[in-house]
Amino acid sequence: MKHTRVKDLLNSNNTLHEVNAKGWVRTFRNNQFIALNDGSTINNIQCVVDFENTAEETLKRITTGAAISVTGNLVESKGAGQKYEIQVKKLEILGDSDAEKFPMQPKKHSLEFLRENAHLRVRTNAFGAIMRIRSVLSFAVHSYFQQKGFVYVNTPIITGADAEGAGEMFQITSLPLNNLPKNEEGNIDYKKDFFGKHTNLTVSGQLEGETFAMALGQIYTFGPTFRAENSNTSRHLAEFWMIEPEVAFNNLDDNMDLAEDFIQYVIKFAMDKCGDDLKFLEGRLLDEEKSKPQAERSEMALLEKLNFVLENNFKRVSYTEAIDILRDCTPNKKKKFQYIINEWGADLQSEHERYLVEKHFKCPVILFDYPANIKAFYMRLNEDGKTVRAMDILFPGIGEIVGGSQREERFDVLVEKMKALGIDEEELWWYLDTRRFGSAVHSGFGLGFERLVLFVTGMTNIRDVIAFPRTPQNADF
C-alpha cells in the first residue's frame, strides 16, 4: 500500500477508510499514543496503537527516533489540537532507535548542542521548519527570475580571479604539499599544478555573470561561494550561497527597483507557503525573548518584521546624508555606538545600519553613492571622483542584506581603478574585453542566501540556517 504524507493526511477534507503513513516517532505515550512526523510538516499526526493486540516486544521498540510504518483508519480525533488521527491496525518497525543514546530527545536543546549534532538536528521541530523555509525560499528565487525572463547561469566554483579584491580565498592545488615544485626564482611553480596556474574557490560569480549579461541581457547566478575570512562570529560562514543577478542597460535606480521587488517577492512567497513553520518559529522566538532583559528584546515579532518589509517602500538615502544623520544622532554623541562616526568616509557597521532602519527612518533603507575607497574596483565612479554608484539594502534586526552597484562600463576608467589597486590586467583580460567590445551600462547585486534565510526565520546565528556550516576550525559532517 502506498503511503501518504502526514501533511496530506492532516489536510484531508474527509476521513479515509484505510491509510498508510511512514515516519519517525517523536513521542510515545502510555504505550498507546504515537506522535509521528515524516518531515512534510511541522505538525505530527497522532497514531493510536491497539496495545492490547500488539506484541509487547513491538511496543518496546517504539522509541523516540525509530522509523515506523502504520496502517489503519484515518478518523476524526477525539483529542484537542488535531483534526485527524490514525487508528492503527498494523504497525511495522522499519528502523530501531536506541532510546538511551538518541541525542534528539523530546525536550528543548541548546542551539550549540544541536550544531554538534548537525546530522540529526533537522529531526527537531525548529530545524525542520528552518530547512523547509530554506527550500521554499530557494524555489522562490528561481520562480521570480524565471518569471521575469532571466537566464540562469552556473558560474565556475574554481577560479583564477579574485572578484572582491580582498584576497580572502581558499587555494586549490593538486601539488604535493610536502614537496612543492619551485621555479628558477625559487617560488612555487604553479605551471605544474592541475590547472597550470594559481587557482582558488570563488568568492563570487559576478565577474563571469557580467560577461553573460553582455550577451543575454539579464541573467542570475545562484550557487555556492567561499571566503577564507577567519571570523568566528554569528554572521560569517566559510561556505555560503549567493544570488547574483546582472542586467544590461540597467542603471543604479533600475538596480534598486529590481532588488526591492525581488526581496519582497521571495519573502511573501515564503509567508504564503510556510505559514505553520513561521508561526512555530515566531512562538519559539517569543519564548526566548521573555528570558532577555527588556533593553535587549526585539521590538517586532517575526511575522510583524516580515510584514514590515512587505508593507513599507524602501527609503533611498545617500551615504553622505546617512553619515550626517549618524554623526548627529544621540547614540553617537553619547558614545553608545561601539564605532563612533566622526567623519565622512567611515565604513558603516551593523549598529549604524540598524539605527537608520529601526530608529530613524523606521522602514527598510537603501543607501547609495558610497566613498570609492571602501568599495570594490568594478563599481562605477561618479562625476565627483570620490564616490561610486554602490547600493546596500538595510533591514531591521540584521543590517545589510543586499549589496550591489552600477558597474564601471568605461574601459579607461576601469583600467585606471585596477592600476590604482594593483589588480593585474592580464589576469582579468577577459573581463576587460567586455568593456572593449560593445560595452554598455549595466548593474547587479549580490544577496547572501543564508542572510535571507536568517531574516525570514528570525534566527540569530547564520550557522543555524545552513545544513552543515563550515566555519574556522569546523568542517565536520
Secondary structure by P-SEA (a helix, b strand, c coil): cccccaaaaaacccccccbbbbbbbcccccccccccccccccbbbbbbbccccccaaaaaaccccccccccccccccccccccbbbccccccccccccccccccccccccaaaaaaacccccccaaaaaaaaaaaaaaaaaaaaaaaabbbbbbcccccccccccccbbbbbbcccccbbbbccccccccccccccccccccccaaaaaaaaaacccccccbbbbbbccccccccccccbbbbbbbbccccaaaaaaaaaaaaaaaaaaaaaccaaaaaaaaaaaaaaaaaccccccccccaaaaaaaaaaccbbbbcaaaaaaaaaacccccccccccccccccccccaaaaaaacccccccbbbbcccccccccccccccccccccbbbbbbbcccccccccccccccaaaaaaaaaaaccccccaaaaaaaaaccccccccccccaaaaaaaaacccccccccccccccccccc
